[in-house]
Amino acid sequence: MKLTIIGTGYVGLVTGTCFAEVGHHVVCVDNDAAKVKILQAGGLPIYEPGLEDLVRKNVAADRLSFTNSTAEGVEKSDVIFIAVPTPPQPDGSVDMSFIERVAREIAGAMTSYKIVVDKSTVPVKTGDQVAETIKRYCKTKVEFDVVSNPEFLREGFAVDDLMKPDRIVIGVRSQRPVAAMRQVYEPFNAPIIVTDINSAELIKHASNSFLALKISYINAIAVLCEAAGANVSEVAAGMGMDERIGRRFLNAGIGFGGSCFPKDLSAFIKIAEQIGYDFRLLKEVQRINAEQMDRFVKKITETLWVLKGKTIGVLGLAFKQNTDDVRSSPAIELCQRLLKEGATLRVHDPKAMDKAKAILPGVTYVDDMNAVADGCDALVVATEWDEFKKLDTDRARKALTHPIMFDGRNLFDAAEMEAAGWIYKSIGR
Ligand code: UDX
């Protein structure tokens, strides 16, 4: 099939590339000329495991191309996906201006029947607005359908999530676009659920908020575990063996971050408010998440007493493992809080140091994770990178002035660390 993706951020670029990988012909459109130039030259504006090879392979096979021109994208394909940002506004509501602009641009370029698919995360009822906008700005009387097809990919695992999705959600206002949408997704062999547009839009916010709720739930249990002398990892393991609960997203830590959960939660609370429901449960999820960071900072200050004049090594800057993304990263927030307390920081991240440099000045970036501890008063784990488990802990222990580790992601075995002579403090254990 011929498909166009408008917006080459995480969602758009990975989606377009995976569509090409299964045999579709894909045009990716972005209004950022510099970004398109990088992509046309075979580069990638983001880090995502496995993506670079797939982009190169599909460009070479002539199934994937990049352009600045929305009109070209609209002309070349029958199915047009919108994957532009929906950033938060100061009051938590969603800035819909990118979606609105793209809807107008598509309308202005349409000369034959098109299926316009919204992939961006949007408030319920956006489909109606997009349809209205296209109708209003379409120069000639052209037929079209609007579809909601939310994306559930996780950064760092995006290619895998796209190639092997748990489910495909297709929200429609009529049956006309369903066959084409099924054809788009047929190569992925995933269960497809066809709903009305409003339900499809709600599925996205409801899913992300539920996952955030699951994390805040286990973080609250971690507080109880610390007070009661229990171990949250064991509690999570025991809970997770119940298939109705599941073990995933029950990792206690310094809280969730990233470009999705915090923003989607605020948006969902606002959307609920606008349609007359006070979603207090989700406000509590936010509160627990904020408190989790406060508790961790308190744990550090209580142990080290005064941070002024102390040097702390921080492992991890990305908002989670396998990504270079530092947007709303709990690790960055932690660094900023420690700096504010007067600490000097030596930091390392396997992928996110370049991006961190732009928002976290005044710290020493260390290339080798094993050298971070050199001359520090304590070591902090802030992101759940797997490679941190391979840290040379003996070397680190000797390099520190005192062998103190604050593990904000529960990466190490508490008993082993203590047996090796560490003063080891983690979350809920
Ligand atoms: C999320 C959703 O998982 C995805 O389906 C959606 O489309 C976009 O938002 P993403 O933001 O990429 O994906 O990351 P995710 O893996 O969900 O992690 C989000 C945050 O939660 C990270 O800060 C991570 O460290 C934290 N987290 C996750 C925990 O603290 N504990 C867990 O058990 C899982």
Residues whose N, C-alpha, C, O or C-beta is under 5 A from the ligand:
A	BS01	UDX	E151 F152 L153 R154 E155 I215 F249 L250 N251 G253 G255 F256 G257 G258 C260 F261 F319 K320
